[in-house]
Amino acid sequence: MGYLVRKADAFLREWKKNPDRKPLIIKGARQVGKTETIRTFARENYKNVIEINFITEPSYKVIVEEGFSAEHIIKLISRIDPTKHFEENETLIFFDEIQDFPEIATALKFFKENGKYDVICSGSLLGVQYQRIASISVGYKTDYQMYSMDFEEFLWAKGYSEEAISDMLCHMLEGVAFSEAEQMIFSNLFLEYCILGGMPAIVSSYIERETFEGSLDLQHQLLVDYENDIVKYAQGLDKAKILSVYRSIPAQLAKENKKFQYSKVSKGGRSKDYMGCVEWLKDAGLINVCECLQFPELPLKGNVDERKYKVYISDTGLLVASLDDESQIDLRANKNLGIYKGALYENFVAEALVKQGYYYSKDNSTLEEDFFIRSANELIPVEVKANTNRAKSMRQLIKSDTYTDIKHGIKLMAGNVGISENIVTFPYFCTFLLKRYMGKQSLFQ
């Protein structure tokens, strides 16, 4: 299987075009495809690529011994490996796994001032180290967050063109239902994507073999790697507590009330016992946190109840891989999601919305909405239905005079496209297009 096209490719091309480009830091969890994406871009755009990995080549940590200037660093790299060739304006220096050597970020200012070489840094768990990195390179870097593949990138990998994706968006904008064949094809692709998740190595293996064979082993290995990362990089926090929080998430999502509860992590557990654990996992890119609104209105800033939130796994395939064996067999053999059906769909929608850049939640005794997104003037409730029930809470929010910012709602379900009483219904597989839909749909302007 060749290189899987990523959205980061277009970002990197634009970055290269900018004559005033700054050194770039690409953040993202382990195995989301950062290194492969950077290498592919580098091969296509530079005569010389100098790649240094601070985990596999720790000897390069001495390159700042004589100072952080670009000249000093290049001199010491050349001393370690004289075959590395530096040609002005034709060379990319790629520092990988910088979470093991965040000090290199100090040099970014000097590389920017020097202006003769392009620099890209990358690493997993950078969020955890980020305060440190940001403070020593402020104003001299560009940041880019990479996630695992979204459903659109998965469709590209399966050979679907931009035309097919534009056609999906047209169905949404025009309120036209998908044909039975389209609905079946995209629903099956969506289920494949949910089971696999978006880690490029897992998607590649699946497309190559045309079966799920080996995908679960790869996912289990990745879960082990993530847990090892927690043990290796969680400084000053109780590592066992972070692991317990992370391991409790699938069972918490299977509950009817999906609000995250520390009492479900350990008997009698309280938030003060686990101070900083959820934040650490979020910074590490392993989870998405959905904050709860105090009241469903704009502005969202300052309108958050910090004691309540939901926690989702950042890649739905890894959530599936962490289910018990019985659920695994059921899901893969019979496509039966059992008690995890609602959790799986909700986790997928949370993941898709984060990859588009926004989501909030609201719950109280009478009204509960899974997510809220916003347009320029409106707050829009988004409901994720595991069945075809009516969206009672949503209708109440739209009709009530109390919630003046809410005029429309979006419902995501296994059904087809439809519009009824200011509620737009889409199949789950359309979630990745919501932001584009909101930008073009006059209802939400």
Protein Blocks (a to p, Z undefined) as FASTA:
>chain_A
ZZdddfklmmmmmmmmpmkbccdddeddehilpmmmmmmmmmmmpfbdcdddfklmmmlm
mmmmnojbfklmmmmmmmmmmmbccdehiaccddehkllmmmlmmmmmmmmmnomaccdd
ddehklmmmmmmmmmmghiaccdddddddfklmmmmnopafklmmmmmmmmmnopacdfk
lmmmmmmmmmmmmmnomafklmmmmmmnopaehklmmmmmmmmmmmmmmmmmmghiafkl
mmmmmmmmmmmmmpmblcdcfklmpghiafklmgoklmmmmmnopaccddddfbdcddfe
hpacfkbccdddfblklmmmmpcfklmmmmmmnopgkjmlmmmmmmmmmmmmmmnopacd
dddfkbccfbdcddfkbccdddddfbfcdcfklmmmmmpmklmmbmbdcdddfbdcddee
hiacddfklmmmmmmmmmmmmklZZ
